[in-house]
């Protein structure tokens, strides 16, 4: 059983006829994958930069205000 054909209009016809696959959900899923990869990459770089500047990954030390100023 075929769920849907690719949304390609044959040369002899002017419109799509019958059941065809909708490409929009596939495009949205690929967009979500790309956005989540970019966000994950940004978070990793941000955490590495914070660790390089502060020299710790302890959240209690990161949350305390710097009183030396």
C-alpha positions in Angstrom: 0.0 0.0 0.0 1.4 3.4 -1.0 0.7 6.3 1.3 1.4 9.0 -1.2 3.3 9.7 -4.3 5.9 12.5 -4.5 4.3 15.9 -5.2 5.5 16.1 -8.9 3.0 17.2 -11.5 3.3 15.2 -14.7 3.8 17.1 -18.0 0.4 16.0 -19.3 -1.5 17.5 -16.3 -1.8 21.0 -14.8 -2.6 20.0 -11.2 -1.9 17.2 -8.8 -4.4 14.5 -8.7 -4.8 11.7 -6.2 -3.0 11.3 -2.9 0.5 12.8 -2.7 3.0 13.2 0.1 3.1 16.6 1.8 6.8 17.9 1.9 6.1 20.5 4.6 6.3 18.2 7.7 9.7 16.8 6.4 11.0 20.4 5.9 9.9 21.4 9.4 11.6 18.3 11.0 14.8 19.1 9.2 14.6 22.7 10.3 14.1 21.6 13.9 17.1 19.3 13.7 19.3 22.1 12.3 18.1 24.6 15.0 18.6 22.1 17.8 22.1 21.3 16.6 23.0 25.0 16.4 21.6 25.6 19.9 23.5 22.7 21.3 26.7 23.9 19.7 26.2 27.4 21.1 25.6 26.0 24.6 28.8 23.8 24.5 30.9 26.8 23.4 29.4 29.0 26.0 30.1 26.5 28.8 33.6 26.0 27.6 34.2 29.8 27.6 32.7 30.2 31.1 34.9 27.4 32.4 38.0 29.0 30.7 37.3 32.4 32.3 36.2 31.3 35.8 38.3 28.1 36.1 35.4 26.2 37.7 32.3 24.4 36.9 30.8 24.7 40.4 27.4 26.4 40.2 27.6 27.6 43.7 30.7 29.6 42.9 29.2 30.9 39.7 26.1 32.1 41.5 28.0 34.1 44.2 28.6 37.8 43.4 32.1 39.0 43.0 32.8 41.2 46.0 36.3 42.2 45.1 35.2 45.1 42.9 
